[in-house]
């Protein structure tokens, strides 16, 4: 029973994260972000990005830290586990 309460809490938090990102996407998609992912390997530190899409399980960003525009699909769950930190939301 306690485990199911924890799962419901995580689902609620994921929905809150998705909602905040979706609202920001509609109002001003430009944010700063920290990302530290092992798979796929992606490390961004205080990088300005544009949210280019918001979907059911992922959101898409575009960054130009290397000089060329690159798009990345990121999971809301990685925000929950703090592998992704949204600095402006």
C-alpha positions in Angstrom: 0.0 0.0 0.0 2.8 2.5 0.9 4.6 1.7 -2.4 1.5 2.6 -4.4 1.2 5.9 -2.5 4.8 6.7 -3.5 4.1 5.8 -7.1 1.0 8.1 -7.2 3.1 10.9 -5.7 5.7 10.4 -8.5 3.0 10.4 -11.2 1.6 13.6 -9.7 5.0 15.2 -9.7 5.7 14.2 -13.3 2.4 15.7 -14.3 3.3 18.9 -12.5 6.7 19.0 -14.3 5.0 18.4 -17.6 2.5 21.2 -17.0 5.2 23.7 -16.0 7.3 22.9 -19.1 4.2 23.1 -21.3 3.2 26.5 -19.9 6.7 27.8 -20.4 6.7 26.4 -24.0 3.6 28.4 -24.8 4.6 31.7 -23.1 8.4 31.9 -23.5 10.3 28.8 -24.7 13.7 30.1 -24.0 15.2 28.8 -20.7 18.6 27.9 -19.2 19.3 24.3 -18.3 21.7 21.9 -16.6 21.8 18.3 -18.0 23.9 15.4 -16.8 22.9 12.2 -18.6 24.9 9.1 -19.1 22.7 7.5 -21.8 22.8 9.3 -24.3 25.9 11.1 -23.0 24.9 14.7 -22.7 26.3 17.3 -20.3 25.1 20.9 -20.4 25.8 23.5 -17.7 23.8 26.7 -17.5 23.2 26.5 -21.3 20.4 28.6 -22.9 18.0 26.4 -24.9 14.7 26.7 -26.6 11.9 24.3 -25.9 10.8 23.2 -29.3 8.2 20.5 -28.5 6.3 19.1 -25.5 4.9 15.6 -25.8 3.4 13.0 -23.5 6.6 11.5 -22.1 9.3 13.8 -23.5 10.1 17.4 -24.3 12.4 18.5 -27.0 15.0 21.3 -26.7 17.4 23.0 -29.1 20.8 24.3 -28.0 23.7 25.9 -29.9 26.5 25.5 -27.3 28.8 23.8 -29.9 28.1 26.5 -32.5 25.7 24.3 -34.5 22.0 23.9 -33.5 21.4 20.5 -31.9 18.0 19.0 -30.8 17.7 16.7 -27.8 14.7 14.8 -26.6 14.6 14.8 -22.8 12.4 12.8 -20.4 10.3 14.4 -17.6 11.5 11.6 -15.3 15.0 13.0 -15.6 13.8 16.3 -14.2 12.2 14.4 -11.3 15.5 12.6 -10.6 17.5 15.8 -10.9 19.6 14.6 -13.9 18.0 17.7 -15.6 17.7 21.0 -13.9 15.5 23.7 -15.4 17.0 27.0 -14.1 14.3 29.4 -15.3 11.1 27.5 -14.4 
